[in-house]
């Protein structure tokens, strides 16, 4: 299965994280503009669903995250992107799979 859309959405979320504004506003924009459009099982593998939902759930609470919590969440987004990149790379690269 191709997870290109999920990769694109995670990449764009990361691009939002390095833009102007406070960490909280950049994170909110990354979530609302990109991450909420990802469907687990279609756009990213189900095995990454727990991490994805932890990110989403941590930011959909009523209170705004602290600067430190926002930074940790941003790090989780980058980590999720890295894991998806590795899965996509290994699934499309016969040499990497050991074949």
C-alpha positions in Angstrom: 0.0 0.0 0.0 1.2 3.5 -0.8 1.3 6.0 2.0 2.3 9.0 -0.1 -0.6 11.2 1.0 0.3 10.5 4.7 3.9 11.3 4.0 2.9 14.6 2.3 0.7 15.6 5.2 3.3 14.8 7.8 5.9 16.7 5.7 3.7 19.8 5.4 3.0 19.6 9.2 6.7 19.7 9.8 7.1 22.6 7.4 4.4 24.5 9.5 6.4 23.7 12.7 9.4 25.6 11.4 7.5 28.7 10.2 6.8 32.0 12.0 4.8 32.4 15.2 4.7 30.8 18.6 5.3 27.1 19.0 1.6 26.7 20.1 0.3 28.5 17.0 2.5 26.6 14.6 1.6 23.3 16.2 -2.2 24.2 16.0 -1.8 25.1 12.4 0.1 21.9 11.6 -2.6 19.8 13.3 -5.6 21.6 11.8 -4.2 22.1 8.3 -2.5 18.7 7.8 -2.6 16.0 10.5 -6.4 16.0 11.0 -6.7 15.0 7.3 -4.8 11.8 7.8 -6.7 8.5 8.0 -5.1 5.7 9.9 -5.1 2.5 7.8 -5.4 4.4 4.6 -2.8 7.2 4.7 -0.6 5.8 7.4 -0.3 2.1 8.5 -2.4 0.9 11.5 0.8 0.1 13.4 1.5 3.9 13.6 -2.1 4.7 14.7 -1.4 4.7 18.4 1.3 7.4 18.0 -0.8 9.4 15.6 -3.8 9.4 18.0 -1.6 10.3 20.9 -0.5 13.4 19.0 -4.0 14.4 18.0 -5.5 13.7 21.4 -2.8 15.7 23.2 -3.7 18.8 21.2 -7.5 18.6 21.0 -8.0 19.3 24.7 -9.6 22.5 25.6 -6.5 24.0 27.2 -3.6 25.3 25.2 -0.4 23.3 25.6 2.6 24.8 27.4 5.6 25.7 25.4 7.4 22.6 26.5 4.4 20.3 25.8 4.1 21.9 22.3 7.8 21.2 21.7 7.4 17.6 22.8 4.4 17.2 20.5 6.4 18.7 17.6 9.1 16.2 18.2 6.6 13.4 18.1 5.3 14.6 14.8 8.9 14.5 13.4 9.3 11.0 14.9 6.1 9.8 13.3 7.3 11.1 9.9 10.6 9.3 10.3 8.9 6.0 11.1 6.6 6.3 8.2 9.5 7.2 5.9 11.4 4.1 7.0 8.4 1.9 6.5 7.8 3.2 3.0 11.5 3.0 2.1 11.8 -0.6 3.3 8.5 -1.7 1.7 9.6 -0.4 -1.7 13.3 -1.3 -1.6 14.0 -5.1 -2.2 17.6 -4.6 -1.2 16.6 -3.1 2.2 14.2 -6.0 2.8 17.1 -8.4 2.4 15.9 -10.0 -0.8 
